């Protein structure tokens, strides 16, 4: 016979609408026990896995289509005082970092708890100046890809192997202001276009090791060329997915090359 507490615990996620949060809420209960607080669409554990702050699973699936489809619903918070000068560094490193300077805490949002630990460990090292501002973005990518967790995290959900190198793309900050285009009048890599509102970028072939990829680099082609082409319908707006498919090679959407 189920206890009253077991009944309440199972009841809260059985009524949730989203499949993945429901599945992981059940897993969290199995590993961490009943949540300390539940609501109609969330469950909160006050301090699990040594985060030093709450972890919340929300009955939501925040979907992102750039550069790959994925969903987030796990929020982990850790007490970290972020200096004002570091806020922009973190924002440029990842869209998964939420800084609250008034509360002196930082929240990471993801699908996996281990990725939140990687993210918050990274934040701590940025704040402690163990990572230079210029290297922060690349270092974050390296840590997310390789599941480089801080010393305080011991992977209680055994996510290390299954998430190794997984979901790296959606953690990296893709500027929502960036727009992508295809120039129908060109048949070389310059047909692939991006703009962040300040500069225009066209495609160039880059090489990493033995592999070629397409990068979007600042161009000397005049702004008026692009604006006129768009007005005349010769330059057509597209999505990252369609651009990469047309290019037939991997496209580096993580960075716009200024030179």
Secondary structure, DSSP 8 states (H G I E B T S, - for coil): ---HHHHHHHHHHHT-S-HHHHHHHHHHHHHH-S-SEEETTEEEESS-TT-SS-EEEEEEEEEE-SSS-EEEEEEEEEE----HHHHHHHHHHBTTEEEETTTTEEEEEESSHHHHHHHHHHHHHHHTTSS-TTTHHHHHHHHHHHT---TT---TT--HHHHTTTTHHHHB---TT-EEEEETT--SGGGEEEE-SS-EEEEEEEEETTEEEEEEEE--S-HHHHHHHHHTTSEEEE-HHHHHHHHTS-EEEEEEE--
